[in-house]
Amino acid sequence: MDRLGRRFFEGDTVEVSKKLLGSVLVRVVRGRRISGRIVEIEAYRGAEDPASHAFRGMTRRNRVMFGEPGHAYVYFTMGMHWCLNVTTEEPGKAGAALIRALEPLEGIDFMMRLRGQRRIEDLTSGPAKLTQALKIDGKMNGEDLAESHRLFIERGQIVEAIGVSSRVGISRGAEHMWRFFEQGSGFVSKGKPS
């Protein structure tokens, strides 16, 4: 497969998020590939976006968002879940795309064991579900997706029918229609837009 390089992630966060739909997220665990097609994603635009972790500037938690594009920004939320974002924009300008759902492709039995889940539609249909299924946690924060051999993104199929809505679970910035998903996919999360 054709792996996405640094330049792919360098653009405007909203545009990069849309382009990431249909791409394949790959995790390699002990030499085994686990992967899924990105079917749902949200854009977070840094200083101009009150829903972004970077809205108030750089902190220890969000510093990855201000660095080079094409890195994993992994954060812990609600005291129990990890979420995976891909950094975008140029260095110094924060932006990130939250990967919300995948269509499982490779390593489905491994994902089922990790999640304790037998129904394929529920394996990776949410940001916390997919990090659990792909064994992604805070140790992967800052991982260089353009260079890493354990977490990266490959070119996939172009998504023809893209659904658009407000983002899920936010109270500020809800007016922005920056959630993108593959219409008709049974793997999109059940989260309700704000």
PyMOL commands that place a pseudoatom at each C-alpha (Angstrom):
pseudoatom trace, name=CA, resn=MET, resi=1, chain=A, elem=C, hetatm=0, pos=[0.000, 0.000, 0.000]
pseudoatom trace, name=CA, resn=ASP, resi=2, chain=A, elem=C, hetatm=0, pos=[0.997, 3.618, -0.545]
pseudoatom trace, name=CA, resn=ARG, resi=3, chain=A, elem=C, hetatm=0, pos=[1.809, 5.209, 2.795]
pseudoatom trace, name=CA, resn=LEU, resi=4, chain=A, elem=C, hetatm=0, pos=[0.867, 8.857, 3.458]
pseudoatom trace, name=CA, resn=GLY, resi=5, chain=A, elem=C, hetatm=0, pos=[3.887, 11.123, 3.819]
pseudoatom trace, name=CA, resn=ARG, resi=6, chain=A, elem=C, hetatm=0, pos=[4.440, 14.346, 5.724]
pseudoatom trace, name=CA, resn=ARG, resi=7, chain=A, elem=C, hetatm=0, pos=[3.188, 16.659, 2.964]
pseudoatom trace, name=CA, resn=PHE, resi=8, chain=A, elem=C, hetatm=0, pos=[-0.262, 15.049, 3.034]
pseudoatom trace, name=CA, resn=PHE, resi=9, chain=A, elem=C, hetatm=0, pos=[-0.833, 16.363, 6.582]
pseudoatom trace, name=CA, resn=GLU, resi=10, chain=A, elem=C, hetatm=0, pos=[0.551, 19.891, 6.065]
pseudoatom trace, name=CA, resn=GLY, resi=11, chain=A, elem=C, hetatm=0, pos=[-2.629, 21.595, 4.878]
pseudoatom trace, name=CA, resn=ASP, resi=12, chain=A, elem=C, hetatm=0, pos=[-5.692, 23.176, 6.426]
pseudoatom trace, name=CA, resn=THR, resi=13, chain=A, elem=C, hetatm=0, pos=[-7.085, 20.909, 9.158]
pseudoatom trace, name=CA, resn=VAL, resi=14, chain=A, elem=C, hetatm=0, pos=[-10.618, 20.771, 7.743]
pseudoatom trace, name=CA, resn=GLU, resi=15, chain=A, elem=C, hetatm=0, pos=[-9.382, 19.859, 4.246]
pseudoatom trace, name=CA, resn=VAL, resi=16, chain=A, elem=C, hetatm=0, pos=[-6.896, 17.268, 5.543]
pseudoatom trace, name=CA, resn=SER, resi=17, chain=A, elem=C, hetatm=0, pos=[-9.661, 15.707, 7.669]
pseudoatom trace, name=CA, resn=LYS, resi=18, chain=A, elem=C, hetatm=0, pos=[-11.893, 15.263, 4.616]
pseudoatom trace, name=CA, resn=LYS, resi=19, chain=A, elem=C, hetatm=0, pos=[-9.012, 13.785, 2.611]
pseudoatom trace, name=CA, resn=LEU, resi=20, chain=A, elem=C, hetatm=0, pos=[-8.265, 11.296, 5.408]
pseudoatom trace, name=CA, resn=LEU, resi=21, chain=A, elem=C, hetatm=0, pos=[-11.702, 9.671, 5.006]
pseudoatom trace, name=CA, resn=GLY, resi=22, chain=A, elem=C, hetatm=0, pos=[-11.220, 6.326, 3.271]
pseudoatom trace, name=CA, resn=SER, resi=23, chain=A, elem=C, hetatm=0, pos=[-7.530, 6.121, 4.244]
pseudoatom trace, name=CA, resn=VAL, resi=24, chain=A, elem=C, hetatm=0, pos=[-6.305, 3.076, 6.153]
pseudoatom trace, name=CA, resn=LEU, resi=25, chain=A, elem=C, hetatm=0, pos=[-5.003, 3.412, 9.711]
pseudoatom trace, name=CA, resn=VAL, resi=26, chain=A, elem=C, hetatm=0, pos=[-2.418, 0.692, 10.393]
pseudoatom trace, name=CA, resn=ARG, resi=27, chain=A, elem=C, hetatm=0, pos=[-1.121, -0.479, 13.769]
pseudoatom trace, name=CA, resn=VAL, resi=28, chain=A, elem=C, hetatm=0, pos=[1.616, -3.119, 13.961]
pseudoatom trace, name=CA, resn=VAL, resi=29, chain=A, elem=C, hetatm=0, pos=[1.719, -5.140, 17.199]
pseudoatom trace, name=CA, resn=ARG, resi=30, chain=A, elem=C, hetatm=0, pos=[4.481, -7.748, 17.588]
pseudoatom trace, name=CA, resn=GLY, resi=31, chain=A, elem=C, hetatm=0, pos=[4.903, -7.902, 13.813]
pseudoatom trace, name=CA, resn=ARG, resi=32, chain=A, elem=C, hetatm=0, pos=[1.176, -8.280, 13.116]
pseudoatom trace, name=CA, resn=ARG, resi=33, chain=A, elem=C, hetatm=0, pos=[-0.802, -5.712, 11.101]
pseudoatom trace, name=CA, resn=ILE, resi=34, chain=A, elem=C, hetatm=0, pos=[-4.123, -4.472, 12.477]
pseudoatom trace, name=CA, resn=SER, resi=35, chain=A, elem=C, hetatm=0, pos=[-5.952, -1.959, 10.319]
pseudoatom trace, name=CA, resn=GLY, resi=36, chain=A, elem=C, hetatm=0, pos=[-9.168, -0.193, 9.447]
pseudoatom trace, name=CA, resn=ARG, resi=37, chain=A, elem=C, hetatm=0, pos=[-10.517, 2.322, 6.935]
pseudoatom trace, name=CA, resn=ILE, resi=38, chain=A, elem=C, hetatm=0, pos=[-11.253, 5.747, 8.395]
pseudoatom trace, name=CA, resn=VAL, resi=39, chain=A, elem=C, hetatm=0, pos=[-15.022, 6.280, 8.070]
pseudoatom trace, name=CA, resn=GLU, resi=40, chain=A, elem=C, hetatm=0, pos=[-15.527, 9.146, 10.546]
pseudoatom trace, name=CA, resn=ILE, resi=41, chain=A, elem=C, hetatm=0, pos=[-13.298, 12.072, 11.525]
pseudoatom trace, name=CA, resn=GLU, resi=42, chain=A, elem=C, hetatm=0, pos=[-13.513, 15.526, 13.132]
pseudoatom trace, name=CA, resn=ALA, resi=43, chain=A, elem=C, hetatm=0, pos=[-11.380, 18.638, 12.564]
pseudoatom trace, name=CA, resn=TYR, resi=44, chain=A, elem=C, hetatm=0, pos=[-10.076, 20.799, 15.433]
pseudoatom trace, name=CA, resn=ARG, resi=45, chain=A, elem=C, hetatm=0, pos=[-8.470, 24.090, 14.381]
pseudoatom trace, name=CA, resn=GLY, resi=46, chain=A, elem=C, hetatm=0, pos=[-6.343, 25.275, 17.281]
pseudoatom trace, name=CA, resn=ALA, resi=47, chain=A, elem=C, hetatm=0, pos=[-6.432, 28.949, 18.248]
pseudoatom trace, name=CA, resn=GLU, resi=48, chain=A, elem=C, hetatm=0, pos=[-9.533, 29.723, 16.166]
pseudoatom trace, name=CA, resn=ASP, resi=49, chain=A, elem=C, hetatm=0, pos=[-11.587, 26.832, 17.543]
pseudoatom trace, name=CA, resn=PRO, resi=50, chain=A, elem=C, hetatm=0, pos=[-12.974, 27.001, 21.115]
pseudoatom trace, name=CA, resn=ALA, resi=51, chain=A, elem=C, hetatm=0, pos=[-13.515, 23.197, 21.090]
pseudoatom trace, name=CA, resn=SER, resi=52, chain=A, elem=C, hetatm=0, pos=[-9.820, 22.533, 20.398]
pseudoatom trace, name=CA, resn=HIS, resi=53, chain=A, elem=C, hetatm=0, pos=[-7.354, 21.555, 23.132]
pseudoatom trace, name=CA, resn=ALA, resi=54, chain=A, elem=C, hetatm=0, pos=[-5.032, 24.202, 21.644]
pseudoatom trace, name=CA, resn=PHE, resi=55, chain=A, elem=C, hetatm=0, pos=[-7.516, 27.093, 21.822]
pseudoatom trace, name=CA, resn=ARG, resi=56, chain=A, elem=C, hetatm=0, pos=[-5.778, 28.737, 24.793]
pseudoatom trace, name=CA, resn=GLY, resi=57, chain=A, elem=C, hetatm=0, pos=[-2.236, 28.062, 23.604]
pseudoatom trace, name=CA, resn=MET, resi=58, chain=A, elem=C, hetatm=0, pos=[0.435, 25.457, 24.126]
pseudoatom trace, name=CA, resn=THR, resi=59, chain=A, elem=C, hetatm=0, pos=[0.503, 23.289, 27.251]
pseudoatom trace, name=CA, resn=ARG, resi=60, chain=A, elem=C, hetatm=0, pos=[2.390, 20.165, 28.236]
pseudoatom trace, name=CA, resn=ARG, resi=61, chain=A, elem=C, hetatm=0, pos=[-0.643, 18.084, 27.236]
pseudoatom trace, name=CA, resn=ASN, resi=62, chain=A, elem=C, hetatm=0, pos=[-1.190, 19.562, 23.744]
pseudoatom trace, name=CA, resn=ARG, resi=63, chain=A, elem=C, hetatm=0, pos=[2.368, 20.469, 22.653]
pseudoatom trace, name=CA, resn=VAL, resi=64, chain=A, elem=C, hetatm=0, pos=[2.317, 17.760, 19.938]
pseudoatom trace, name=CA, resn=MET, resi=65, chain=A, elem=C, hetatm=0, pos=[-0.426, 19.748, 18.155]
pseudoatom trace, name=CA, resn=PHE, resi=66, chain=A, elem=C, hetatm=0, pos=[1.998, 22.667, 17.671]
pseudoatom trace, name=CA, resn=GLY, resi=67, chain=A, elem=C, hetatm=0, pos=[4.767, 20.560, 16.175]
pseudoatom trace, name=CA, resn=GLU, resi=68, chain=A, elem=C, hetatm=0, pos=[5.356, 18.997, 12.814]
pseudoatom trace, name=CA, resn=PRO, resi=69, chain=A, elem=C, hetatm=0, pos=[2.262, 17.726, 10.980]
pseudoatom trace, name=CA, resn=GLY, resi=70, chain=A, elem=C, hetatm=0, pos=[1.688, 13.979, 10.663]
pseudoatom trace, name=CA, resn=HIS, resi=71, chain=A, elem=C, hetatm=0, pos=[2.171, 13.027, 14.304]
pseudoatom trace, name=CA, resn=ALA, resi=72, chain=A, elem=C, hetatm=0, pos=[-0.191, 11.181, 16.635]
pseudoatom trace, name=CA, resn=TYR, resi=73, chain=A, elem=C, hetatm=0, pos=[-1.760, 13.331, 19.347]
pseudoatom trace, name=CA, resn=VAL, resi=74, chain=A, elem=C, hetatm=0, pos=[-3.102, 10.802, 21.865]
pseudoatom trace, name=CA, resn=TYR, resi=75, chain=A, elem=C, hetatm=0, pos=[-4.905, 12.045, 24.946]
pseudoatom trace, name=CA, resn=PHE, resi=76, chain=A, elem=C, hetatm=0, pos=[-6.821, 10.575, 27.879]
pseudoatom trace, name=CA, resn=THR, resi=77, chain=A, elem=C, hetatm=0, pos=[-10.425, 11.663, 28.356]
pseudoatom trace, name=CA, resn=MET, resi=78, chain=A, elem=C, hetatm=0, pos=[-13.164, 11.151, 30.956]
pseudoatom trace, name=CA, resn=GLY, resi=79, chain=A, elem=C, hetatm=0, pos=[-10.671, 9.355, 33.185]
pseudoatom trace, name=CA, resn=MET, resi=80, chain=A, elem=C, hetatm=0, pos=[-10.900, 6.136, 31.184]
pseudoatom trace, name=CA, resn=HIS, resi=81, chain=A, elem=C, hetatm=0, pos=[-10.478, 6.490, 27.381]
pseudoatom trace, name=CA, resn=TRP, resi=82, chain=A, elem=C, hetatm=0, pos=[-7.676, 7.228, 24.925]
pseudoatom trace, name=CA, resn=CYS, resi=83, chain=A, elem=C, hetatm=0, pos=[-8.379, 9.187, 21.732]
pseudoatom trace, name=CA, resn=LEU, resi=84, chain=A, elem=C, hetatm=0, pos=[-6.198, 9.349, 18.599]
pseudoatom trace, name=CA, resn=ASN, resi=85, chain=A, elem=C, hetatm=0, pos=[-5.721, 12.533, 16.575]
pseudoatom trace, name=CA, resn=VAL, resi=86, chain=A, elem=C, hetatm=0, pos=[-3.478, 13.277, 13.602]
pseudoatom trace, name=CA, resn=THR, resi=87, chain=A, elem=C, hetatm=0, pos=[-1.676, 16.620, 13.679]
pseudoatom trace, name=CA, resn=THR, resi=88, chain=A, elem=C, hetatm=0, pos=[-2.074, 18.964, 10.723]
pseudoatom trace, name=CA, resn=GLU, resi=89, chain=A, elem=C, hetatm=0, pos=[-1.058, 22.488, 9.663]
pseudoatom trace, name=CA, resn=GLU, resi=90, chain=A, elem=C, hetatm=0, pos=[2.502, 23.871, 9.649]
pseudoatom trace, name=CA, resn=PRO, resi=91, chain=A, elem=C, hetatm=0, pos=[4.778, 23.763, 12.717]
pseudoatom trace, name=CA, resn=GLY, resi=92, chain=A, elem=C, hetatm=0, pos=[3.723, 26.398, 15.250]
pseudoatom trace, name=CA, resn=LYS, resi=93, chain=A, elem=C, hetatm=0, pos=[0.093, 26.408, 14.119]
pseudoatom trace, name=CA, resn=ALA, resi=94, chain=A, elem=C, hetatm=0, pos=[-1.990, 23.870, 16.026]
pseudoatom trace, name=CA, resn=GLY, resi=95, chain=A, elem=C, hetatm=0, pos=[-4.486, 21.631, 14.278]
pseudoatom trace, name=CA, resn=ALA, resi=96, chain=A, elem=C, hetatm=0, pos=[-5.584, 18.025, 14.596]
pseudoatom trace, name=CA, resn=ALA, resi=97, chain=A, elem=C, hetatm=0, pos=[-8.044, 15.542, 13.133]
pseudoatom trace, name=CA, resn=LEU, resi=98, chain=A, elem=C, hetatm=0, pos=[-9.747, 13.239, 15.659]
pseudoatom trace, name=CA, resn=ILE, resi=99, chain=A, elem=C, hetatm=0, pos=[-10.232, 9.770, 14.183]
pseudoatom trace, name=CA, resn=ARG, resi=100, chain=A, elem=C, hetatm=0, pos=[-13.712, 8.780, 15.383]
pseudoatom trace, name=CA, resn=ALA, resi=101, chain=A, elem=C, hetatm=0, pos=[-14.432, 5.466, 13.631]
pseudoatom trace, name=CA, resn=LEU, resi=102, chain=A, elem=C, hetatm=0, pos=[-12.910, 2.777, 11.428]
pseudoatom trace, name=CA, resn=GLU, resi=103, chain=A, elem=C, hetatm=0, pos=[-14.190, -0.039, 9.265]
pseudoatom trace, name=CA, resn=PRO, resi=104, chain=A, elem=C, hetatm=0, pos=[-12.060, -3.000, 10.486]
pseudoatom trace, name=CA, resn=LEU, resi=105, chain=A, elem=C, hetatm=0, pos=[-9.942, -4.626, 7.765]
pseudoatom trace, name=CA, resn=GLU, resi=106, chain=A, elem=C, hetatm=0, pos=[-7.031, -6.680, 9.156]
pseudoatom trace, name=CA, resn=GLY, resi=107, chain=A, elem=C, hetatm=0, pos=[-6.547, -8.397, 12.505]
pseudoatom trace, name=CA, resn=ILE, resi=108, chain=A, elem=C, hetatm=0, pos=[-10.243, -8.517, 13.320]
pseudoatom trace, name=CA, resn=ASP, resi=109, chain=A, elem=C, hetatm=0, pos=[-9.872, -11.525, 15.638]
pseudoatom trace, name=CA, resn=PHE, resi=110, chain=A, elem=C, hetatm=0, pos=[-7.125, -9.684, 17.550]
pseudoatom trace, name=CA, resn=MET, resi=111, chain=A, elem=C, hetatm=0, pos=[-9.363, -6.595, 17.868]
pseudoatom trace, name=CA, resn=MET, resi=112, chain=A, elem=C, hetatm=0, pos=[-12.217, -8.752, 19.144]
pseudoatom trace, name=CA, resn=ARG, resi=113, chain=A, elem=C, hetatm=0, pos=[-9.975, -10.185, 21.871]
pseudoatom trace, name=CA, resn=LEU, resi=114, chain=A, elem=C, hetatm=0, pos=[-8.759, -6.746, 22.923]
pseudoatom trace, name=CA, resn=ARG, resi=115, chain=A, elem=C, hetatm=0, pos=[-12.284, -5.335, 23.018]
pseudoatom trace, name=CA, resn=GLY, resi=116, chain=A, elem=C, hetatm=0, pos=[-14.107, -8.402, 24.330]
pseudoatom trace, name=CA, resn=GLN, resi=117, chain=A, elem=C, hetatm=0, pos=[-16.538, -7.788, 21.496]
pseudoatom trace, name=CA, resn=ARG, resi=118, chain=A, elem=C, hetatm=0, pos=[-17.876, -10.215, 18.878]
pseudoatom trace, name=CA, resn=ARG, resi=119, chain=A, elem=C, hetatm=0, pos=[-19.980, -7.834, 16.776]
pseudoatom trace, name=CA, resn=ILE, resi=120, chain=A, elem=C, hetatm=0, pos=[-17.738, -6.396, 14.042]
pseudoatom trace, name=CA, resn=GLU, resi=121, chain=A, elem=C, hetatm=0, pos=[-19.827, -3.193, 13.683]
pseudoatom trace, name=CA, resn=ASP, resi=122, chain=A, elem=C, hetatm=0, pos=[-19.082, -2.321, 17.322]
pseudoatom trace, name=CA, resn=LEU, resi=123, chain=A, elem=C, hetatm=0, pos=[-15.331, -3.001, 17.274]
pseudoatom trace, name=CA, resn=THR, resi=124, chain=A, elem=C, hetatm=0, pos=[-14.090, 0.427, 16.171]
pseudoatom trace, name=CA, resn=SER, resi=125, chain=A, elem=C, hetatm=0, pos=[-17.241, 2.575, 15.934]
pseudoatom trace, name=CA, resn=GLY, resi=126, chain=A, elem=C, hetatm=0, pos=[-16.058, 5.322, 18.275]
pseudoatom trace, name=CA, resn=PRO, resi=127, chain=A, elem=C, hetatm=0, pos=[-12.795, 7.061, 19.216]
pseudoatom trace, name=CA, resn=ALA, resi=128, chain=A, elem=C, hetatm=0, pos=[-12.274, 5.119, 22.469]
pseudoatom trace, name=CA, resn=LYS, resi=129, chain=A, elem=C, hetatm=0, pos=[-13.296, 1.803, 20.889]
pseudoatom trace, name=CA, resn=LEU, resi=130, chain=A, elem=C, hetatm=0, pos=[-10.789, 2.110, 18.069]
pseudoatom trace, name=CA, resn=THR, resi=131, chain=A, elem=C, hetatm=0, pos=[-7.853, 2.962, 20.343]
pseudoatom trace, name=CA, resn=GLN, resi=132, chain=A, elem=C, hetatm=0, pos=[-8.668, -0.055, 22.498]
pseudoatom trace, name=CA, resn=ALA, resi=133, chain=A, elem=C, hetatm=0, pos=[-9.048, -2.319, 19.442]
pseudoatom trace, name=CA, resn=LEU, resi=134, chain=A, elem=C, hetatm=0, pos=[-5.722, -1.144, 17.961]
pseudoatom trace, name=CA, resn=LYS, resi=135, chain=A, elem=C, hetatm=0, pos=[-3.829, -1.102, 21.285]
pseudoatom trace, name=CA, resn=ILE, resi=136, chain=A, elem=C, hetatm=0, pos=[-3.176, 2.646, 21.156]
pseudoatom trace, name=CA, resn=ASP, resi=137, chain=A, elem=C, hetatm=0, pos=[-2.522, 4.518, 24.392]
pseudoatom trace, name=CA, resn=GLY, resi=138, chain=A, elem=C, hetatm=0, pos=[-0.544, 7.463, 25.749]
pseudoatom trace, name=CA, resn=LYS, resi=139, chain=A, elem=C, hetatm=0, pos=[2.786, 5.787, 24.941]
pseudoatom trace, name=CA, resn=MET, resi=140, chain=A, elem=C, hetatm=0, pos=[2.005, 6.541, 21.287]
pseudoatom trace, name=CA, resn=ASN, resi=141, chain=A, elem=C, hetatm=0, pos=[1.544, 10.270, 21.857]
pseudoatom trace, name=CA, resn=GLY, resi=142, chain=A, elem=C, hetatm=0, pos=[3.906, 12.073, 19.462]
pseudoatom trace, name=CA, resn=GLU, resi=143, chain=A, elem=C, hetatm=0, pos=[4.441, 9.013, 17.238]
pseudoatom trace, name=CA, resn=ASP, resi=144, chain=A, elem=C, hetatm=0, pos=[5.603, 10.168, 13.795]
pseudoatom trace, name=CA, resn=LEU, resi=145, chain=A, elem=C, hetatm=0, pos=[3.037, 8.690, 11.396]
pseudoatom trace, name=CA, resn=ALA, resi=146, chain=A, elem=C, hetatm=0, pos=[5.242, 9.533, 8.405]
pseudoatom trace, name=CA, resn=GLU, resi=147, chain=A, elem=C, hetatm=0, pos=[8.192, 7.487, 9.755]
pseudoatom trace, name=CA, resn=SER, resi=148, chain=A, elem=C, hetatm=0, pos=[6.840, 4.997, 12.316]
pseudoatom trace, name=CA, resn=HIS, resi=149, chain=A, elem=C, hetatm=0, pos=[6.740, 1.261, 11.704]
pseudoatom trace, name=CA, resn=ARG, resi=150, chain=A, elem=C, hetatm=0, pos=[4.119, 0.680, 14.421]
pseudoatom trace, name=CA, resn=LEU, resi=151, chain=A, elem=C, hetatm=0, pos=[1.472, 3.332, 13.588]
pseudoatom trace, name=CA, resn=PHE, resi=152, chain=A, elem=C, hetatm=0, pos=[0.901, 4.913, 10.183]
pseudoatom trace, name=CA, resn=ILE, resi=153, chain=A, elem=C, hetatm=0, pos=[-1.716, 5.697, 7.534]
pseudoatom trace, name=CA, resn=GLU, resi=154, chain=A, elem=C, hetatm=0, pos=[-1.952, 4.315, 4.005]
pseudoatom trace, name=CA, resn=ARG, resi=155, chain=A, elem=C, hetatm=0, pos=[-3.808, 5.645, 1.011]
pseudoatom trace, name=CA, resn=GLY, resi=156, chain=A, elem=C, hetatm=0, pos=[-7.221, 4.005, 0.701]
pseudoatom trace, name=CA, resn=GLN, resi=157, chain=A, elem=C, hetatm=0, pos=[-10.366, 4.360, -1.365]
pseudoatom trace, name=CA, resn=ILE, resi=158, chain=A, elem=C, hetatm=0, pos=[-11.890, 7.730, -2.151]
pseudoatom trace, name=CA, resn=VAL, resi=159, chain=A, elem=C, hetatm=0, pos=[-15.156, 8.227, -0.260]
pseudoatom trace, name=CA, resn=GLU, resi=160, chain=A, elem=C, hetatm=0, pos=[-17.799, 9.411, -2.739]
pseudoatom trace, name=CA, resn=ALA, resi=161, chain=A, elem=C, hetatm=0, pos=[-20.653, 10.189, -0.322]
pseudoatom trace, name=CA, resn=ILE, resi=162, chain=A, elem=C, hetatm=0, pos=[-19.360, 12.324, 2.553]
pseudoatom trace, name=CA, resn=GLY, resi=163, chain=A, elem=C, hetatm=0, pos=[-21.765, 13.255, 5.326]
pseudoatom trace, name=CA, resn=VAL, resi=164, chain=A, elem=C, hetatm=0, pos=[-21.182, 16.492, 7.236]
pseudoatom trace, name=CA, resn=SER, resi=165, chain=A, elem=C, hetatm=0, pos=[-22.385, 17.571, 10.684]
pseudoatom trace, name=CA, resn=SER, resi=166, chain=A, elem=C, hetatm=0, pos=[-21.372, 19.428, 13.812]
pseudoatom trace, name=CA, resn=ARG, resi=167, chain=A, elem=C, hetatm=0, pos=[-18.915, 17.601, 16.054]
pseudoatom trace, name=CA, resn=VAL, resi=168, chain=A, elem=C, hetatm=0, pos=[-19.931, 15.174, 18.782]
pseudoatom trace, name=CA, resn=GLY, resi=169, chain=A, elem=C, hetatm=0, pos=[-19.976, 15.965, 22.503]
pseudoatom trace, name=CA, resn=ILE, resi=170, chain=A, elem=C, hetatm=0, pos=[-18.872, 19.598, 22.478]
pseudoatom trace, name=CA, resn=SER, resi=171, chain=A, elem=C, hetatm=0, pos=[-20.577, 22.710, 23.833]
pseudoatom trace, name=CA, resn=ARG, resi=172, chain=A, elem=C, hetatm=0, pos=[-18.360, 25.406, 22.300]
pseudoatom trace, name=CA, resn=GLY, resi=173, chain=A, elem=C, hetatm=0, pos=[-17.690, 25.603, 18.568]
pseudoatom trace, name=CA, resn=ALA, resi=174, chain=A, elem=C, hetatm=0, pos=[-20.816, 23.541, 17.833]
pseudoatom trace, name=CA, resn=GLU, resi=175, chain=A, elem=C, hetatm=0, pos=[-21.684, 25.835, 14.930]
pseudoatom trace, name=CA, resn=HIS, resi=176, chain=A, elem=C, hetatm=0, pos=[-18.793, 24.451, 12.868]
pseudoatom trace, name=CA, resn=MET, resi=177, chain=A, elem=C, hetatm=0, pos=[-19.727, 21.593, 10.537]
pseudoatom trace, name=CA, resn=TRP, resi=178, chain=A, elem=C, hetatm=0, pos=[-16.377, 19.838, 10.932]
pseudoatom trace, name=CA, resn=ARG, resi=179, chain=A, elem=C, hetatm=0, pos=[-17.422, 16.217, 11.445]
pseudoatom trace, name=CA, resn=PHE, resi=180, chain=A, elem=C, hetatm=0, pos=[-17.100, 14.153, 8.259]
pseudoatom trace, name=CA, resn=PHE, resi=181, chain=A, elem=C, hetatm=0, pos=[-18.245, 10.587, 7.760]
pseudoatom trace, name=CA, resn=GLU, resi=182, chain=A, elem=C, hetatm=0, pos=[-18.873, 8.018, 5.051]
pseudoatom trace, name=CA, resn=GLN, resi=183, chain=A, elem=C, hetatm=0, pos=[-22.605, 8.021, 4.386]
pseudoatom trace, name=CA, resn=GLY, resi=184, chain=A, elem=C, hetatm=0, pos=[-24.159, 4.574, 4.533]
pseudoatom trace, name=CA, resn=SER, resi=185, chain=A, elem=C, hetatm=0, pos=[-21.283, 3.010, 6.479]
pseudoatom trace, name=CA, resn=GLY, resi=186, chain=A, elem=C, hetatm=0, pos=[-22.413, 0.705, 9.279]
pseudoatom trace, name=CA, resn=PHE, resi=187, chain=A, elem=C, hetatm=0, pos=[-19.163, 1.446, 11.129]
pseudoatom trace, name=CA, resn=VAL, resi=188, chain=A, elem=C, hetatm=0, pos=[-19.755, 5.142, 11.867]
pseudoatom trace, name=CA, resn=SER, resi=189, chain=A, elem=C, hetatm=0, pos=[-20.143, 5.905, 15.596]
pseudoatom trace, name=CA, resn=LYS, resi=190, chain=A, elem=C, hetatm=0, pos=[-23.538, 6.342, 17.231]
pseudoatom trace, name=CA, resn=GLY, resi=191, chain=A, elem=C, hetatm=0, pos=[-22.435, 9.651, 18.791]
pseudoatom trace, name=CA, resn=LYS, resi=192, chain=A, elem=C, hetatm=0, pos=[-24.937, 12.447, 18.254]
pseudoatom trace, name=CA, resn=PRO, resi=193, chain=A, elem=C, hetatm=0, pos=[-23.699, 15.754, 16.801]
pseudoatom trace, name=CA, resn=SER, resi=194, chain=A, elem=C, hetatm=0, pos=[-23.782, 18.763, 19.122]
for i in range(1, 194): cmd.bond("trace and resi %d" % i, "trace and resi %d" % (i + 1))
show_as sticks, trace
zoom trace
